[in-house]
Amino acid sequence: MAAAPRIRIPRDGRPLGLLLAFTGMFLVSTDALLVRVAEQESDVDGWTIAFMVGLFSTPVSWSMAVRSLGRRTLVEAVHWWRPLLLTGLLGGLGTSAFLNAVTLTAASNVVAIIASGPIFAALLARIVLREHTSPRTWRAIGLVLVGIVVIVGGSMAGDGITGDLVALLAILVFVVNLVVWRRFPDLPRTLVVAVTAVFTMGVTSPFADPSLLDRQALLATLAMGCLFGPVARLCMSTATRHAPPAEVSLFTPVETVAASLWVWLWFDEVPPTPTFIGGAIVVASVFYGLTGPAREVDPEPPRQA
């Protein structure tokens, strides 16, 4: 009797990058659920949630950095201080925008808009990194914009337009950060996570009010800050060492599907009809733009001059 084939976990190259991207997005999908848990019994807002996530993430992520880099932690931080400041600021803004968006509009709206990431990543990678973007992707950009207009148009009839726009800001900032990570493949990823935690705390501290937290909200932010957030950011930033930004961000629909499912099952938050329609357009456009004939991409990420 033949032995069952063994599943091999990729250890390098593009397959590893795609596995890390999938893992990171799957972990991020829990954020929408945990934000809903945090605000269920309290008046906590997105600024406070983001601040607590940054506060809890800081010691955990810096411990990861020191464990990874040892005595070279300070040396590496000084050597890479410019890209670290840039990626930290972008990460802090993106995290704050995403968590605020979930408190301002339906979670399904937020994650449907986040699904447009691959298209924007392909566009920015073409401009900044000169990575090839096919005509198919350009056509998909137009379709993604149609989907976002449908989602936002549905919110204009209600009170979720602000959250939709903040979600759009979050994905744009995330895409810029993907390109930064791709541009600096040797940038220590554990330092990226650590600096992002500090910036998240710094960006949100003027607007946060920890006194609004109850026990349930505290536990939810603890889970986001100590476990899901740091591991997800480490996976996503490391994935760009092995795969182009457009392919890494291809897995944003994983968050779209999983996050909508978590919130739907836990809180019975049924996505509005325009979100169903617009989200379907976005996901279909992403699938269309990033599949089909193989696209030309740089075999190796660009190195710092």
C-alpha positions as CSV (number, residue, x, y, z in Angstrom):
1,M,0.0,0.0,0.0
2,A,1.5,3.3,-1.1
3,A,2.2,5.8,1.6
4,A,0.1,9.0,1.7
5,P,1.9,12.0,0.1
6,R,3.5,14.3,2.7
7,I,2.5,17.9,2.8
8,R,5.7,20.0,2.6
9,I,5.7,23.5,4.1
10,P,7.7,25.8,1.8
11,R,10.9,27.2,3.4
12,D,11.9,29.8,0.9
13,G,11.1,31.6,-2.4
14,R,7.7,32.7,-3.7
15,P,5.7,29.8,-2.1
16,L,6.9,30.8,1.3
17,G,6.0,34.4,0.6
18,L,2.5,33.4,-0.4
19,L,2.1,31.2,2.6
20,L,3.1,34.0,5.0
21,A,0.8,36.4,3.2
22,F,-2.2,34.0,3.6
23,T,-1.3,33.4,7.3
24,G,-1.0,37.1,8.0
25,M,-4.3,38.0,6.4
26,F,-6.1,35.2,8.1
27,L,-4.8,36.4,11.5
28,V,-5.8,40.0,10.7
29,S,-9.3,38.9,9.9
30,T,-9.9,38.4,13.6
31,D,-9.5,42.2,14.2
32,A,-13.0,43.1,13.1
33,L,-14.5,40.5,15.4
34,L,-12.3,41.6,18.4
35,V,-13.2,45.2,17.8
36,R,-16.9,44.3,18.0
37,V,-16.3,42.4,21.2
38,A,-14.4,45.3,22.7
39,E,-17.2,47.8,22.0
40,Q,-20.1,45.4,22.8
41,E,-20.5,46.3,26.4
42,S,-18.6,49.6,26.6
43,D,-18.4,53.1,25.0
44,V,-14.8,52.5,23.8
45,D,-13.9,54.1,20.5
46,G,-11.5,53.2,17.7
47,W,-8.7,55.5,19.0
48,T,-8.7,53.9,22.4
49,I,-8.8,50.4,20.9
50,A,-5.8,51.2,18.6
51,F,-3.9,52.8,21.5
52,M,-4.3,49.7,23.7
53,V,-3.3,47.5,20.9
54,G,-0.1,49.5,20.4
55,L,0.5,49.6,24.2
56,F,0.2,45.8,24.5
57,S,2.1,45.2,21.3
58,T,5.1,47.3,22.2
59,P,6.8,45.0,24.9
60,V,5.8,41.8,23.0
61,S,7.2,43.1,19.6
62,W,10.4,44.5,21.1
63,S,11.0,41.2,22.9
64,M,10.7,39.5,19.6
65,A,13.2,41.9,18.0
66,V,15.7,41.5,20.8
67,R,15.4,37.7,20.7
68,S,15.9,37.7,17.0
69,L,18.7,40.3,16.7
70,G,20.4,40.0,20.1
71,R,23.1,42.5,20.7
72,R,22.7,43.9,17.2
73,T,19.2,45.3,17.9
74,L,20.4,48.8,18.6
75,V,23.0,48.7,15.7
76,E,20.3,47.5,13.3
77,A,17.9,50.1,14.5
78,V,20.4,52.9,14.0
79,H,21.5,51.6,10.6
80,W,17.9,51.4,9.3
81,W,16.5,54.4,11.1
82,R,15.1,56.1,8.0
83,P,13.0,53.3,6.6
84,L,12.0,52.2,10.1
85,L,10.6,55.7,10.8
86,L,8.7,55.6,7.5
87,T,7.3,52.1,7.9
88,G,6.5,52.8,11.6
89,L,4.6,55.9,10.8
90,L,2.7,54.2,7.9
91,G,2.0,51.2,10.1
92,G,0.7,53.4,13.0
93,L,-1.6,55.3,10.7
94,G,-2.8,52.2,8.9
95,T,-3.6,50.3,12.1
96,S,-5.4,53.3,13.6
97,A,-7.4,53.9,10.5
98,F,-8.5,50.3,10.2
99,L,-9.6,49.9,13.8
100,N,-11.4,53.3,13.7
101,A,-13.1,52.3,10.4
102,V,-14.6,49.1,12.0
103,T,-16.2,51.2,14.8
104,L,-17.6,53.7,12.3
105,T,-19.3,51.4,9.7
106,A,-20.2,47.8,9.1
107,A,-17.3,45.4,9.4
108,S,-18.3,43.9,6.0
109,N,-17.9,47.4,4.4
110,V,-14.4,47.8,5.8
111,V,-13.1,44.4,4.7
112,A,-14.7,44.6,1.3
113,I,-12.8,47.9,0.7
114,I,-9.7,46.3,2.1
115,A,-10.0,43.6,-0.6
116,S,-9.0,46.2,-3.2
117,G,-5.5,46.2,-1.9
118,P,-3.9,44.0,-4.7
119,I,-4.9,46.4,-7.4
120,F,-3.5,49.5,-5.6
121,A,-0.3,47.5,-4.8
122,A,0.2,46.6,-8.5
123,L,-0.3,50.2,-9.5
124,L,2.2,51.5,-6.9
125,A,4.7,48.8,-7.5
126,R,4.7,49.7,-11.2
127,I,5.3,53.4,-10.4
128,V,7.9,53.0,-7.6
129,L,9.6,49.6,-8.2
130,R,9.1,49.4,-12.0
131,E,7.5,45.9,-11.5
132,H,5.5,45.0,-14.6
133,T,1.8,45.6,-14.5
134,S,-0.3,44.0,-17.2
135,P,-3.2,45.6,-19.2
136,R,-5.4,43.1,-17.4
137,T,-4.5,44.6,-14.1
138,W,-5.2,48.1,-15.3
139,R,-8.7,47.0,-16.4
140,A,-9.2,45.4,-13.0
141,I,-8.3,48.8,-11.4
142,G,-11.3,50.3,-13.0
143,L,-13.6,47.5,-12.0
144,V,-12.4,47.7,-8.3
145,L,-13.2,51.4,-8.3
146,V,-16.7,50.6,-9.5
147,G,-17.1,48.2,-6.6
148,I,-15.9,50.7,-4.0
149,V,-18.3,53.3,-5.4
150,V,-21.2,50.8,-5.0
151,I,-20.1,50.2,-1.3
152,V,-19.6,53.8,-0.5
153,G,-22.8,54.8,-2.4
154,G,-24.8,52.4,-0.2
155,S,-23.3,54.0,3.0
156,M,-24.2,57.5,1.8
157,A,-27.9,56.5,2.3
158,G,-27.0,55.7,6.0
159,D,-24.3,56.9,8.3
160,G,-21.3,54.8,7.4
161,I,-19.6,57.0,4.8
162,T,-17.0,58.2,7.2
163,G,-16.0,54.7,8.1
164,D,-15.8,53.7,4.4
165,L,-13.4,56.5,3.6
166,V,-11.3,55.7,6.6
167,A,-11.1,52.1,5.5
168,L,-10.0,53.3,2.1
169,L,-7.2,55.3,3.7
170,A,-6.2,52.2,5.7
171,I,-5.7,50.1,2.6
172,L,-3.9,52.8,0.7
173,V,-1.4,53.2,3.7
174,F,-1.0,49.4,3.9
175,V,-0.2,49.2,0.2
176,V,2.5,52.0,0.5
177,N,4.0,50.0,3.3
178,L,4.1,46.8,1.2
179,V,6.2,48.7,-1.3
180,V,8.5,50.1,1.4
181,W,9.0,46.5,2.7
182,R,9.7,45.3,-0.9
183,R,12.1,48.2,-1.5
184,F,14.2,47.2,1.6
185,P,14.2,43.4,1.7
186,D,17.1,43.4,4.3
187,L,15.2,45.6,6.7
188,P,14.8,43.5,9.9
189,R,11.2,42.5,10.0
190,T,11.0,42.2,13.8
191,L,12.1,45.8,14.1
192,V,9.4,46.8,11.6
193,V,6.8,45.2,14.0
194,A,8.3,46.8,17.1
195,V,8.5,50.3,15.6
196,T,5.0,50.0,14.3
197,A,3.7,49.2,17.7
198,V,5.4,52.3,19.2
199,F,4.0,54.6,16.4
200,T,0.5,53.1,16.8
201,M,0.6,54.0,20.4
202,G,2.0,57.5,19.7
203,V,-0.4,58.4,16.9
204,T,-3.5,57.5,19.0
205,S,-2.4,58.6,22.5
206,P,-3.8,62.2,22.2
207,F,-7.3,60.8,21.4
208,A,-7.5,57.7,23.5
209,D,-9.4,57.3,26.8
210,P,-8.4,54.0,28.5
211,S,-11.0,54.7,31.3
212,L,-13.7,53.6,28.8
213,L,-12.4,50.0,28.8
214,D,-14.3,47.3,30.6
215,R,-12.9,43.8,31.3
216,Q,-14.2,42.5,27.9
217,A,-12.7,45.3,25.9
218,L,-9.4,44.9,27.8
219,L,-9.2,41.2,27.0
220,A,-10.1,41.8,23.3
221,T,-7.4,44.5,22.9
222,L,-4.9,42.3,24.8
223,A,-5.5,39.5,22.3
224,M,-5.0,41.9,19.3
225,G,-1.9,43.5,20.8
226,C,-0.1,40.5,22.2
227,L,-0.8,37.8,19.7
228,F,-2.7,38.4,16.5
229,G,-1.3,41.9,15.6
230,P,2.4,41.2,16.0
231,V,2.4,37.8,14.4
232,A,0.2,39.1,11.4
233,R,2.5,42.1,10.8
234,L,5.6,39.9,11.0
235,C,4.1,37.5,8.4
236,M,3.0,40.2,6.0
237,S,6.3,42.2,6.2
238,T,8.4,39.0,5.7
239,A,6.2,37.9,2.8
240,T,7.4,40.8,0.7
241,R,11.0,39.4,0.8
242,H,9.8,36.5,-1.3
243,A,7.0,37.8,-3.5
244,P,6.0,41.1,-5.2
245,P,3.6,43.4,-3.3
246,A,0.7,42.7,-5.8
247,E,0.9,39.0,-5.1
248,V,1.3,39.5,-1.3
249,S,-1.8,41.7,-1.2
250,L,-3.7,39.2,-3.3
251,F,-4.6,37.6,0.0
252,T,-6.5,40.6,1.3
253,P,-9.8,38.9,0.1
254,V,-8.9,36.2,2.7
255,E,-9.5,38.8,5.3
256,T,-12.6,40.0,3.5
257,V,-14.3,36.6,3.6
258,A,-13.0,35.4,7.0
259,A,-13.8,38.7,8.8
260,S,-17.3,39.0,7.4
261,L,-17.9,35.4,8.5
262,W,-16.6,35.9,12.0
263,V,-18.8,39.0,12.6
264,W,-21.8,37.4,10.9
265,L,-21.6,34.2,13.0
266,W,-20.8,36.0,16.3
267,F,-23.0,39.1,16.1
268,D,-25.4,38.3,13.3
269,E,-24.2,41.4,11.5
270,V,-25.5,40.8,8.1
271,P,-23.7,42.8,5.3
272,P,-26.0,45.4,3.6
273,T,-27.0,44.6,0.0
274,P,-24.8,47.3,-1.5
275,T,-21.8,45.7,0.4
276,F,-22.7,42.3,-1.0
277,I,-22.8,43.6,-4.5
278,G,-19.8,46.0,-4.2
279,G,-17.7,43.4,-2.4
280,A,-18.5,40.8,-5.0
281,I,-17.3,43.2,-7.7
282,V,-14.1,44.0,-5.8
283,V,-13.2,40.3,-5.2
284,A,-14.1,39.3,-8.7
285,S,-12.0,42.2,-10.1
286,V,-9.0,41.2,-7.9
287,F,-9.3,37.6,-9.1
288,Y,-9.5,38.8,-12.7
289,G,-6.6,41.2,-12.4
290,L,-4.2,38.9,-10.7
291,T,-4.9,35.6,-12.5
292,G,-5.0,34.6,-16.1
293,P,-1.8,34.8,-18.2
294,A,1.4,35.0,-16.2
295,R,2.6,38.4,-15.6
296,E,6.2,39.5,-15.7
297,V,7.7,40.3,-12.3
298,D,11.2,40.9,-11.1
299,P,12.7,37.5,-10.0
300,E,14.5,39.2,-7.1
301,P,13.3,42.2,-5.1
302,P,15.3,45.4,-5.7
303,R,18.1,46.0,-3.3
304,Q,19.0,49.1,-1.5
305,A,21.6,51.2,-3.3
